Amino acid sequence: MLRNHFTPYMITLTLFAAISGLLFGYDTGVIAGAILFLKKQFALNTFQLQIVVAIMLLGAAVGALFAGPLTDHFGRRKIIIGAALLFIIGAFTLALAQKLSHLIIGRIIVGLATGMSLIATPLYIAEIAPPKTRGFLVTCNQLFITIGILVAYISNYVFIHIQQGWRYMFGLAFIPALVQAISMLFFPETPRFLVLQHKGNKALKVLKRTRTEKTAQSELTKIQKDTKGRPVKVADLLSDKIKPAFIIAMALHIFQQITGINAIIYYAPTIFQMVGFSQAATAVLASVGIGVINVIMTFVAIYLLDRVGRKPLLDIGLAGMAFSMFAVAVSIYFQKIQGAHILSLIFTMAFVGFFAISMGPIPWLMAPEILPTKLRGKLMAVAACSNWVFNFIISATFLSLVEFFGFVITFSLFGFLSILALLFFHTAAPETKDKLLEDIKIPKLFSKEQ
Ligand code: BGC
């Protein structure tokens, strides 16, 4: 029975594919430390610094759009390899940069790589994983994102004392990228992509390596049945079968960003300083705490997603996120009272913890699950592109929002958006736990049938 759930082969393949998450998390986190050096060395003003930080997100949005047709044409695996090569080029461009334009080009390359790999990897794992462990396996990518962020926070701390330390910080990313590019040469394409390419025999071979004979054969028959028929046309996007799935996938990715996670991930030390942790070192330490909670709670998500299902986690996670954001707002409102800043820290951590069991992993897991095989790459690309665009908008405007409205209103707004998300997904999202991708039915939006 083990063969239908976990095999060492399936786990190895997942871990190497999920290096994409590690690279994204690392490049996200490392910039916070690197800008402290870059500011001095290249005499950058605030605007230029913001460009160096944010341009990666726009690169990712473009990379995601490219990745859609590319994964549908060349396959999921080749795009993971291509993105790993881009990560390597980006790491060297940044590590060797001599002027601002080199930094910007390097960040764009890393962004393109991120956008491409964060489409190809969840698709790859979701399409190859046996249904009962799909939540666990796809979420390894999210786990690696959180580990990447934490490693970056730690490397920021280590390299801060070394001359030209930023060059090592950027350059180090080439090691995991190289490991991924080489290892992926030895892994197969996904059975679903192979069927789309009319390579049924090869697909069966891959299924047999990761399932029992009998399950492999019946799964192949289902995939073949599901992908038969005329090619999908743009007009099909409006059909009752595809439209609700696409809307839910988009909503998952947009709500992931507009509920405020990256206001915290990118600006944690700044926020903590503003609310009363006067020393920079304490503020940085507090943000390492955020990184640790993020990793630990993602392990919890990995454990729970295939056991309790996606929907209960969405409900609990979003309710907790809303509550924590309002609680942060209230504790900041009473900032003058002694100890209130500790409460803001605790509730910020609680927010990250609730995010990590719900809106962190579930958009990356559920979007490829619910989108139809024939259009999975392209539609996933549009959904993920909106993720990067909204990530960009929130990270580029957060400090101004705080300046204009103050912390209390800004955090309450995030809390309110979590409530909206809770209502939407509670009503509209399907449960995908244990189901074969081909058996997942999306109810018409806002109808009760599942
Ligand atoms: C999101 C990122 C976020 C990270 C935090 C990911 O799922 O896409 O924007 O920074 O989670 O763990």
Residues whose N, C-alpha, C, O or C-beta is under 5 A from the ligand:
A	BS01	BGC	T146 I265 G360
